[in-house]
Each structure stands twice: as structure tokens, then as C-alpha cells.
Amino acid sequence: MDARDTEFFQKVGSAFAESMASVFSMLTGREFQLTSSPGESLQPAAVAALHEGSTILVKAHYQKGLNGTLVFTLPLKEGTMLVDLMLGGEGAPAEALEGDSKDALAETFNQVMGSANQTLSDLAGETLSIANVDILAAEPAALAEPLGAGPFQDVPLATTQDSLKTTIHLLVPDLLLQQMKRKLGLAEAPPPLPEPAPAPATNSVSASLTAPPRQAPAATGPAVPMDTGNLDLLLDIQLPVVVRMGQTEMAMGELLKLTPGSILELNRSADAPVELLVNGKLIAKGEVVVVDGNFAFRITEIESRANRIRSLG
């Protein structure tokens, strides 16, 4: 393993270990510790040997900055124990992952990816984000097809909590691995191109052709500056800022039946951007991430400065 591979494991492994520890601890109210370590290259058939019994696959599909799918694997038993802790239980295992439990685990890994991608985006100098997360449980013999083509670079993440101890494996497909290395400045530099041989001397006289200077296109009209003469007088005014993930309507009877652990289905798909409203007006869209154990909002689309000022009028 060369220095670039070692640095890759350190950067990517620590980013996901820290984000998982933060998200798991926040959602369960219990302290989790995760430690990453260098892994090895695995073919799809070898992934089946990582866990005993049924395995949960979590597939996170990149939509910006990278092109490919990250895969997490964890044992079904420990995965259901984690969900039970998040839903207020004591970490009881279940025989299957379905319904609300499956949705809860999907949202958990959405938060993990948001937090880890924030760290990787800072290292890469550009935004990296996923579109959605898919979750399924399968027996070892049935893992090859949903995994897809390999090989995969394995990054083991040792996970420890008082009542739960397991290893979650982060599997990076080879093509995605090379993209991540380039984004993080860890790709091997290409060999230098050979210097061209000097041209043989000739007695011919060459003519130098110079293209005429390109004329700038004529302006269609004078630019109209935005009138901000009195804007400085408004800069200290405080306005309510709301991050809206979605909304729904409920009957009073349904509202009274809500208990801890109840899940409300909103009118927005999981991959739709979250809205940022200022003073009740939509001015930006983005995604919810986790930073230092707190929820945060990362802007991906925003209105122009002029439109923002007009919308708040």
C-alpha cells in the first residue's frame, strides 16, 4: 500500500466513521464509537463472507461531483438493533427489516451521507452529494446481483455501543474509487509527455497569418443597476428563517393519536430538495446535513440578490 492509498483510507474512513458516530449517537441518545481501518479489494462473491446470516445492503447513489454508488453492508441482526434504539427501544433484534424500520434506517444513512459528504466536499473543493438511498436485506447467496460489478475497495468501520458491537463495511466500486482519489488529489500523476523532436531546418520562407481581432458584441442596452441606496438601513432587521422539508394535513383525531416514534409522511419525495423560507418567502433550496452533531442546511440553489430583496418586500 503506497502513501496515496494510506491517505485515502485516512481521509475517507475518518469522514464516514465520524459522521456515523455523530448521527447514530444523536438519533439514539446513546454514545457510539466508530473506528475505520484499511481494507482490501473484494470481488462481489467475497462480500458474502463479511457477515454471518442475512445482510443489509445500503446503496447511496451520487448525483453531484461523483458518478457511482457507495455500498454499506451490516448484519441484519445488528441493523435491526440499531433501528430499535433509534425508535426508543433497548436494542432488541428483529427477524426482518421492513415498514417503518426500513424507512428509519434509510433516513439514518441519508444523514450519514450528508455529513460525510460535507467533509469530503471541503477536502475536494466542490460539492459532492447523493440523490437517494436504497435499502434491502438478503441472504449471502443472493448478494451478488444487487451488489453489481466489482471489485470493491473495502473500508471496515468497527462500531461499538454498550449493547451493540459489529463492523459496518463501506464498499467503494473501483470506478468510483478512482474518481474519489482524483477529487481528493490522491490519484497517481500521469507520466510526462515526451518532448517533440526539433523540426528540420529548411530554406523555405513561412508566412505569418494573424487573425483579425474579434470585435466585442454590441451592447443591447445600458445595464440597469439595482437601487440599493437605502439597503444599509435594513441590514440589521431580523427575519424568521424556516427550513421546510415538507408538509401534510391531519385530522384532529389523528393528531391526538401521535406518540413517540410515530412517523409522519410528508408531501415531498426523499430526493427532492429542502426549501429555505425567509419571512415566509422561498429564496433557496438545498439539503439537510449534520455538522458537529447539529442539523445544518446546505444551499444548492438560491435566488439572485435582487430577487431575494424583492421577495422580502
N, C-alpha and C positions, 0 to 999 in steps of 0.2 A: 504494500500500500504506500503510494507516494504522498508527498506533503499536501497536494491538492485534494486527494481523497480524504485524508485526515481532517483537513479544514472543512470539507463538505459535511462530514459526519458531525463535526462540532457545531457548525452553524445551523444546519437543518435539524439535526437531532435535538439540540438545545431549544430551538424555536418551538418545536412541537411538544417537547417534554414540559416546557414552562407553560405553554398555553393550555395543555391538558390538565396540568396540576391546578392552574388557576380556575379553569372552567369547572372541573369536577368538584373542587373544594367549594366554589361559590354555589353551585346548584344543589349540593348535598348538605352543606353546612358542616362538613367533616374535612379534616386535613388529609389531602392526598400528596404523595411524593412520587415523582416520576424521574427516572434516570435513563438517558439514552446511551447506547454503546454502538461501536462499529459492527456492521453485519456482513453478510456475504451475498454474492449474486445467486439467485434462486430461479430455477425453472418452475412453471406452474405446478408440475407434479410434486415438487418438493415442498410447496406451500402447505399441502395437506398434512404434512408431518409436523407442522409448527404447533398444533393444538390437538388434544385428545377429544374425540367426540365431535359433536356439532360445532360449527364455527360461524361466527357473524362476520359478514363482509360489509364494509362501509366504503362506498366508492364516491369520491369527490371529484367532480368534473370541472376543470379550469375553463374559464371563458375569457379571461383578460390577462395578458402578459405571458401566459404559457398555454400550450396546447397539449392536453393529455389528461389522464385520470390517475389520481393517487388512490391507493387502496389501503385500508386498515383492516387487520384481522384480529379478532379476540374470541376467546371461548364463549360459547352460548351461556354456560352457567354463570361465569363472572360478568358477562354483559347484562344478563337479567338482574343480577345482584346490584349492579351499578344503577340500573333503572329504578329498582325498588328503593334504593337510598335516595334518589332524586325525587321520588314521589312520596317521601316521608316515611318509608318503611325502615326496617332494621337490616336490610340487605338480604332478603330471602330470595333464593334462586327460583326460577320458573322453568318449565319444560319447553316453552315456546316463546318467541318474541313476536307479538302481533298487536294490532289495535293501537291504543294509547301508548303502550310501552315502546312500540316501534317508532311512533311519531316523536316521543320524548327523546329517544336515542338519536334520531336524525337531527333534531334541533340542537342537541348537545354537540354533535360533531360539526354542525354549521357554525356554532360559536367557536369551537376549537380551530376550525379552518380560518375564520375571520381574524382571530387573534394571532395565529401563526403567520398568516399572510401579511398582516400588518408589519410584523418583524421582518419577514423576507422582503417585503416591498421597500422598507427602509434600507436594507442591505443592497437591493438591486437598483435602487434609484428610480423605480417605476412601479405602478400599481399592479399587483397580482391578486386576482380574485376568482372565485368559483361561481358556477351557475347554480348547482344544486347538489344534494347528497342523496344517494340511493343506498338502501339497507336491505340485506337479505340474509337468511340463515340457511346453511346447507350442511349436509354430511360430507366428510372428507372426500369420498369418491366422486362427489358432484361439484367440486370446487373449480375444476379446470375450465369449464365453459364460461361461467360468469367472471372468472379472473381475466380472461383474454390472453393474448400472446405475451410471452415473456421475452427475455429474462427480466427479473425484478431485482433491484437493489434493496436488500432488507435492512431496516433500521429498527432494532429491538428497543422497546420502551418499557422498562421494568416499572410496574405500577404497584404501589403499596399503600394500604389503608388498614386501620385496625382490624376490620372484618373481611377485607378483600385483598388478595395478593395474586397478581398474574402478570403476564407480559403481553402488551399490545404491540403488534408488528406493523410498522409503516413500510409499505412496499411501493417502490418508485420504478415504473417501467423504464427500460433503457433509453427510449427516445426522450421521455420527459426528464430523465436524469441528465442527459447531455444539455437540454435546454436550461435546466436549473443551474448547472455548472457555468454555462455561459453568462446567464443573468447575474450570477454571484461573482463573476470574474475568476472562476476556478477552472475554466476549460484550458486544455493544452494549446499553447500558441502554435499556429500553423508554421511550417518550415518557410524560411525566406525564399522568395523567388529568385532564380538565377539572373545575374546581370546580363543584359543583352550584349551581344558581340558588337564591337565598333563597326560602323558601316565603312566599306572600302572607299578609298578616295577616288574621285572621278574628275574629269576635266569639264564636265557639263556645268552650265550655269543654271541655277534654280531660281525661279521667280517666287517672291513672297506675296501671297494673297492675303489681304486683310479684309475681313468682313466689315461692311459699313456699320457704324454704331446703331444699335437698336433704339428707336425713339420710344420714349415713355408714352403710354396711352393717355389720350386727352382726358382730363378730369370731367366727370359728368356734372359736377356742380360743387359749390363750396360746402365743406363739411360743417355740419351744424353742431357746435359743442353743446353739451348738456348744461343747463343752467343750474349750477350748484352754489350760487352766491351765498345763500342762507343755509347751506347744508351743515356748516360747522355748528350752527345753533342747535341742531337736532341730535348731534352725535352722542350726547350723554343721556338721551331718553332711553329708559329701559322698556323692553318689549318682551312679551311671553314667547318662548320658543318651545315647540312641541315636535317630537319625533313620532310620527304616526305609522304604525306597522299595518294597520287595517282597522276595520270597524264591523260591527254586527248589530242586529236588533234582537231583543229578547223580551218575552212576556214577563210580567212581574212574577208569575208563579215559577218560571224557570230561574229567574234571578234569585229567588229565595231558596232555591234548592242547591245553590252553589256551595261547595265545601272545599277545604284544602285539597289540592290535587286535581280539581276539576279543570278541564281543558275547553277553552272557547275557540271555535273555528271562525276565523276572520274571512272577510271577503277579498283576500289577496293571496295569490299563489306564493309558494315558498321562494321562488326565484325572482319574484317581482321586486323592484327597488322600494326601499322605505322612503317615506316622504318627510321633509322638513318644512314645518309651517311656522312662520313668524307673524304674530298678530293675526292668526287665522288665515294667512295667505300662503300658498305654496310657492316656495322660492328655490328649493333644491331637492334632489333625490340622491340616495346613497344606500349604504348598508350598515347594519349594526355590528360592531366588533367589540372585543374585550381588551382593555388596556389596563395593566396593573390591577387586575381583579375588578375593574369597574366597567360598566357598559359605556360605549362611546359610539359616535356616529361619524362615518367616513363619507365625505361628499364625492359622488361620481358624476353628477350633473348639476349645474347651477345656472340660474338666470343671469343675464348681463347686469352690470351695476345699475344701469339706467332703468331696466325693467324692475329690479328689486326696489329701487326708490319709488317708482310709480305705483307698484303694487301695495306699498305700505301707506300710500296717501289716503 
